Structure formats: structure tokens, C-alpha cells
Amino acid sequence: MVGDRTKLLVDTTRRLLRRGADLHLRKMVNRAHAADLSVVFHALTPQDQKKLFSMIEDPAAKGHLLSDMDEDALFRTIEDLSPEQLVDILETMPTDDVADLLGRLPHEQTEEILKRMNKKGSAEVEDLLRYGDQTAGGIMVPDFVAVKEDATARQAIESLQKEYKDVEMPFYLYVVDEYDRLVGVSSLRQLVLVPPDTPVREFMTRDVLSVRTDMDQEEVAKIVARYDILAVPVVDENNRLVGIVTVDDVLDIIREEATEDFLKMAGVGEEYVETQSVVRSTRIRLPWLFASCMGGIVAFFVISGFESTLERVAYLAAFIPVIMGMGGNIGIQSSTIVVRGLATGRIHLADLSRVVGKELAVGMILGIVYGCLVGLVAGLALPGWQLAAAVGLGVFSAMTVAALVGSMFPLVFFRISIDPAVATGPFVTTSVDILSVFFYFEIATLFLEL
């Protein structure tokens, strides 16, 4: 339903742009939700993107669009904006989004914009810019609800009504001591259920989850997802509360990290193809395809070593694609499961024997099923049970070895501090191709007594 609505909006926008119906397009754009406009924006040409952006009247909607742009689109869009117009937009955006956007601009332009922003906003943004882009400090929101531990429930509620009415995440009340160190947390539900004169320290939860400012954003996302919370507090090296990471940012992180992992596994970099130039795309893919090419060359030499076997039983060559294909598929399946498990924290190095053993068992069972199936076809199509047995065992060995290699390589790479998402794909496919062919011909040579 949502997809249909978005597709209709994209198609309508394109049609109105072609017709030059600016008045109708302007009305539609300013009635549409900012999230839908973001989808429409990415579907347009650079020229039409600029035109669409100029028609948006709400600075907050423009801010939402800017925060969702890739670097090239961002530079194209803001080059037509005056510093004053850009500041008006930025002041409607959450501080963490502003810091992320300014972090992508040249230093001189960032300084010019910060000078024009209000003092409170620019100070918060400058604080965030001190942290790494992909750390808890870099993605945190510096606006949160915090009260002293000796405050009463009534005083806490009054603070919410007066001081924190614009806070993005008011569902948690963080409790700090006289030195602003985090000592506890309370939910809004706990706050309103206790008598007004009850001190916060008496009903707060002391066992509070928190993260350090230098923690990697992916680890932060795992914590929020694991404990099913709407926000996690961020503390400095002295345990002083400096910000919070909210669940909406965590969703963005999970989406970005998952995309990066799968693009890395495919050997095409970390960015969407539409954001890469032809030269950059070629340069990124070249080394990984070279690894696959070298694997194919090694497989060629392996097959050449069994030339006499092939000359005597030419039918063996007909099953090479099946054996390599089945092995490659199950190898990629196993490696994908393990890489995603490592990325989400569901699999750890301590699980190596359990994970590898499970995938090996699955590979063996699937190898038996498909080995029997392909072996049966070989037996019906070709003379001699030995050939059918060799083909069936070839499929079995290929799938078993592939499951073993596919599950073990990511864990080994992770153990030696190499990103499994980057290295697993080329190594698994290349190794499986070579080993599958080798075992197939060894088994065939043995069974057929060649």
C-alpha cells in the first residue's frame, strides 16, 4: 500500500515536470510527507532535483531531504542556497543531523555556517563534530531530560513542562548526581505513578545501560536492539551524561551497516551504484574480480591435471557446471549467514565449533539429497553405475566442503581482525570452485579406475 502510494507520487511528479505544470507540482509537493519526498527526490535527474527542492516551502521538510542526500546531491542542492537560507533550514533539524551534514562540507563553509547559527545550536553542533562520524558521540542527540537525584517527582514533572518541552525523546528521565554523572533512569510511567513528593532516587532504576562516546555506532545499535529500548544514554570517560542515541538513529545505522556489508560481500564497495562514477566503480570491483579470475585459472590447471581422465570419459565434463554451481551456492549461503550473525552480534568467536559443525551437517544432508538426485540423472543418461556414483559423490563432496569453507572463513577472518564482509566472498567462491573440481576428479579417477 505504501509502496503503491510512493510509486504514484514518483510517476505524478515526473509527469508534471515533463508538462511544466509548476503550479500543480508545487501544491502537491507541499502537501506530501517529507519521507515520501525523499523517495521522489532520488528518482529524479539532478536538474529536476534542484527544481523540486526549490518548490518546498517548509524549512523542516527541506532539512529532512538534506539529511537523506548522498554527498554529490547535497553539494548540488546547497550551492544555490545563500548561507542565511541554509542556516534557516539547519535550525529546524535535530542537532545530530546538522553535525552529520556539516561534517561532509568543507571546513571553511562549516565555520561560516556555525558563525551564523544561534549560539546554543552552534555550540552543540561543535561539540558533536569533535567525535568520530561513526561513534556514539558522533550520532548522539545532546538534548535529553535529566534531573538531580534529590529532586522530587513533582519537580521532575515541572521540569518536563517548562525546560524540556522540545526534547526529542522525553520517554526516559535520566538521573544525575551533583557532578552530572549518570546514576539512574526512570520512565515516564514510573514518574507519574508515584506520589508527587517521592524523591527520584527512591523509584529510579540504578542498573542503567549506557555507552561511551567513542563506542562504534554498530555496537550501539546492537545494544539498543538487544535490550529493546527507545534510547541509550551516552557518557564520557568520567561517566558524565553528554547525550542519548535514539531508536530512529539506530534504525538508520542498522540499514546503513547492512547495506555496507552486502555491498562489500559483492565486492562493489560501500556505496550505492548510483552514487559512484564509472571510474570509481571499476577501480573498486577490479581487485575482487581479479581474485575470482585467479581462482578460475587455478581451477583450469586442476582440470588440466586430469586431462587423461577427461579423454577417456568425456561425459565427466558435462557435470562440472552442476558441481561447481551447487558448491558455490551453498558456500555463499553459509558465509552470508555467518557474516550477518557476526555483524548483528548473534554469533561470536566462542561459537566457532558449534556454527561450523551445524553448517557442515546441513551441507552433508543437502549433499546427500542432491548427490542422489544428480547421480540418478547421470545413471539414467549415461552407461555404468561407477560414473553415476562418481557424479553423486562429487556433488556431495562439493556441497560438504563448501558449507565447511563458507562457515569457517568468516570466523577466521574475524579472528585475525579482517572484515569478513569484505574478504569472505572472493575467498569462498574461489576456494569452493577449486576444491569442488579437485575432489570431483579424484573421486571419478578412483571409481572409474582411470
N, C-alpha and C positions, 0 to 999 in steps of 0.2 A: 504493500500500500504506500509506504513512504517512498520506496524506490520509484513507483509509478508517478507519484506527485513530483519528485525531483526531475525525472525524465521529461515530464510535461513542461516543467518550468524551463529546463535547458532548451527544449525544442522551441518553445514560445519565444524565449529571449533571442535565439538565433534568427527566428523568422522576423521578429520586429526589427532587429538590427539590419537585416537584409533590405527590409522595406523602408528603413529610415523613419520608422514610426516612433520618434523620440518621446513624444508626449505620453503615449500609452506605455512605453517601456519604463519611463520614469515613475509613473504611478505604480506599475507592477513591482518594480524594484524596491520601492519604499514601503510596500505592503508585505514583502517577502521576509521570512525569517533570516537572520544573519547566517545561520548554519547552512541554509539552502543556497544562499547567495554564494557561499564559499564553493559549493559544488559547481554551480553555474560558472563561476569565475574561472575555474580550472579547465572548463570545457571550451573556452573561447580563445581566439587568437590574441596575441599581445595588444594589437590596436584596439580590439573590441573590449579587452580587459580594462584598458585605460578609460574608455568611454563609459563602461558600466560603473566603474569606481567613481567617476566624476558625477554620476547621477544620484548617488547615495547621499541623502541629506543628514542622516543620523550619524554623528561622530562615533558613537559606540559601535554601530554596525560596521563602519569603516575600520575601527580598531580590531574588531573580530576578524575581518577579512585580512588585514595586515598581519595579524599574528599567525594566520594559517598559510601564508605565502611562502614559496621557496625563495632563495636568495635573489635569483635573476628577476623574478616577478616583483619582488619587493623593491629592488633598485629602480626598475622601470616605472613603478607606480609612484614612488615618492619623489622622483626627480622633477615632477611638475608641481609639487607642493611647496609652498613657502614654509620657512621654519615655524611661523605662527600657526599656520594650518595644521602642520604635523604635531605641534605641541597640543593644540586643542583636541586632536584625536587621541594622543597618548595619555592625556589626563583622564580619559574615560575608561582606560584599560587597567586590568589588575597589574600591580607593581611587578610581579614576576614576569608577566608577558612583555611589559615595557623593557625590562632589563634584558630579556632574551632578544628582543628586536634590536635594541641599541647595541647589543654585543656583536651584531652582524654588520654594523655600519662602520665606516672609517672613524678613527679616533677623533679627528678634528670635528667631524659632523656630530658625533656623540656629545662632545664637550659643548658645542654651540647649542644643542637642544637642551642639555641639562641646565645651562645658564638661564634659559627662557622658561623652564618649568618652575612651579611653585617650590618653595624651599623644602617643605616636608616631603613632597613627592620626589624631588631630585636627590635628597639625602638618602631616602630609602632605596632608590634605584642604584645609586653609587655604592651603597653597602652590598647590594646583591651582585654587582659587577665585580666585586673583589673575589668572589668564589668562582670555581670552575663551572663551565657550562653544564656539565652532566653530573653535578654533585647535588646533594640535598640543599646546600647553601645557595646554589645557583637557581634552583627551581622553587624554593620556598616562598611563601607569602609572609611578609613582615607584619601583616595585620591579623591580630588574634585577640581573644578575650583572656585577660589574666587578672587575677586578684590576689591580694595577700592572704596568707593562711589564717590570719587572725580576724579577717573580715567575716561578717555575719551573712546569712542567706539574703536578708533584706538589702544589705549594702551591695551585695553582688548583683541582685536584680536591678537595683537603681543604677549601677554602673552599666549594665546592659542597655538600659533605656536611654541613658544620657551620653555615655562615652563611646559605646561600641555598636551603635545602631547601623553603621555602614559596613561592619565587618563581614567578610565573605563567608566565613564558616563559624556561625555562632552556636553550633550544637555542642561544643565542648568548652568547658570553663577550666582554664589551666591555672593552677595554684602555684605561687612562687613565694620564696622567703624574702627577707629584707634585702638580700643581695641579688634578687631576681633569678635565683636558682630554682629550677623546676623541682617541686616536691610532691605534686599530686595533680589529679584531674577529676572533674565532675561533669556529668552530663546535665543537660537542661532538665531532664526528668527528675533526677536526684535533687536538683536545686529547688524546684517548685513543690516537691512533696514534703520537705522538712519544715518545721516551724521557723518563722522568719528570724528569730533571734539565735538560731543554731550557728555556731562558728563553722566556717567552711572546713577546717581541719578535722571536724568530727564526722563528716559524711563523705569526704573526698576519697578517691582510690589512690593509695600510695604506690602501688605497683604499676607505674605508668610506663608505657613503651615510648622510647624516644630514639632519635638518630642524631649522629654528629653531622656538622656542617660539611665535612669532607667525605661523607659516605657516598658511594656511587649511586646514581639515580635508579639503576636497575635493582640494587639491593633494597632501596627504599620502597620501590614498587612491590617487591616480594613480601616485605613486612606488612604493608597495608593490605595486600591481597590475602595473606595468610591469616591475619587476625581479624579481617572483615571490619575495618574501622573506616570512618569517613575522613580522618585526618591524623597525621602523626606529627608530634612536636619536634622541632629541630633545636638542638642545644650546641653551644660552643665547647671549647676544651675545659671550661670551668663549670659546665652544666648550667649555664645561664640560658634561659629561653630566648631565642632570637627570631623564631618564625615557625610556620607549620607548612607541611606539604599536604595538599588536599586531594581528595579522591579523583577529581576531574583531571588534575595534572598526572596522576598515576595512570589513568586510562590512556592518556596521550603517550606516556612513557612506554607502557606495555605494547601499544600499537607500533610505535617507532622502533622499539627493540626487536619485536617480532619481524617487522619488515626488513630491518637491517640483517637479521640472522638469515632469513630465507634468501635475500639478495646475495649475501656473502656465500651461502652454500651453493648458489647457482654460478658463482664466480663472476658477477656483474657489478660488484661494488656495493655501496651502501645507499645509493640514491635511486629514485625512480628514473626510468629511461627518459622520460620527457624532460628531465632537468639536466641531462648530460649532453654535451656536444658529441659529434661523431668521433672526433679525435680522442676525447676523454674516454668514451665508451670502448673504443678499440684498444686503447692503452690498458684499461682495467681488465679486459677479458683475455688479452693476449697471453699472459703468463699461465693462466689456468688452462686455456686450451692447449698450450704447449705441453703442459704436464700430461694431458689426455693423449696428445699426439705421440709423445714419447712412449706412453703405455701401449698404444697401438703398434708402434714399431717393435717393442719388446715382444708383444703377442705374435707379431709376424715371424720373428726369429724362433719363437717357441713352436709355432706351426711348421716352420721350415725344418726344424729338427725331427719332425715326424713325417717327412716327405715320402719316405719309402712306405710308411703305413698308409698314407693317403693314396699312393699309386696303386696299391693292392686292393684297398677298399675305399673307392671314391665316394661311396654313399656317406661316409663319416662326415664329410664336409657339409652336407646338407643340414646337419643338426647343430653346427657351430652357432648360427644366429640364435637358435632357441635356447641353447645352454647359456650363452653369454647374456642374452636378454633376461632370462629368468634369474640368473645370479645377480645381474646389475640391479634389477628391480627390488629384490628382497634386501640387497645391501643398502640401497638408498632408503628403503622403509625403516630398516633397523637404525641407521645412522640418524635419520630425521627424528625418530622417537627419542634417542639418547640425547641429541643436541638440544632439543626443546626441553627435555627433562632437566638438563644441566642449566639451561637458561632460566627456567622457572623455579629452580631450587627443589624440584621433586626428586632429583637423582643426585647423589653425592659420590665422591670417590670411594667411600666406605662400601658403597653398593656394587662395586665393580663385579665381584664374582656372582652376585645374585642377578644383576642385569644381564651380564654376558651369558650366564647359564640359561636364563629364561629365553633370551633371543636365540641361543643355539638350539634349544629344544623346539622352539617354534620353527626354526629353519629346517630342522631334521624332519619334523612332521610334514611340513609343506613339501619338502624334498621327496619324501616317500610318496605323497599323493601325486605330485606332478611327474615324478620319475616313473611311476607306474603308468600314468596316462600317456606320456610321450613314448615310453618303452613299448606300450601296447600298439601305438600307431606305427612305430618302427617295425614291430614284429609282423603286423598285418601287411605293411607295404614292402618290406624287404625280406630276402631269404635269410634264414638262420637265426636261432634263438640267441646265439652269442652276441650278434650285432644289437639286437633289441635290449639285451641285458647291459651291454656297454653303454648304450644311449641312456637307458633308465638310470644306471648308476652315475653316469656323467651329470645328469640333471640333479640327482640327489646330492652329489658331492659339491656341485657348483652352488646350490642354494644353501647348503650347510655352511660351507666356507664363507659365503657372502654374509650370512647372518652373523657369524663369528667376527669377521673383519669389520662389518658395519657397526656393530655394537661396541667393539673394543677400541677402535681407532679414536673416536671422540673422547673417551675416557683417558686414553693415553695422552692425547694432545692437551687435554685439560690439566692433567697431572704435571706436564712439563711447561705449563703456562703459555701454551699456544692456543689461540682462539679456535675452538672446534668448528664453529660455523664457517670459518674461512678455509681451514685446511682439510676438513673431512671429505667433502665432495670429490675433489680430484683424486685424492689418495684411495678412497674406497672404490670408485669406478675403475680406476686404472688397475689396482690390485686384484679386484674381482675378475676383470677380463683376463688377466694373465693367468691367475690361478685356475680359473674355470677351464680354460683351454688346456692347460698343462695336465690337470687331473683327468680330463676327458680322454685325452690321447694316451695317457699312461694306462688308464683302465681299458681302453679299446685294445691297446697293444697286448696287454695281459690276457684279456678274454679271447681275443682272436688269434693269439699265439703268432703274432707277426714279428 
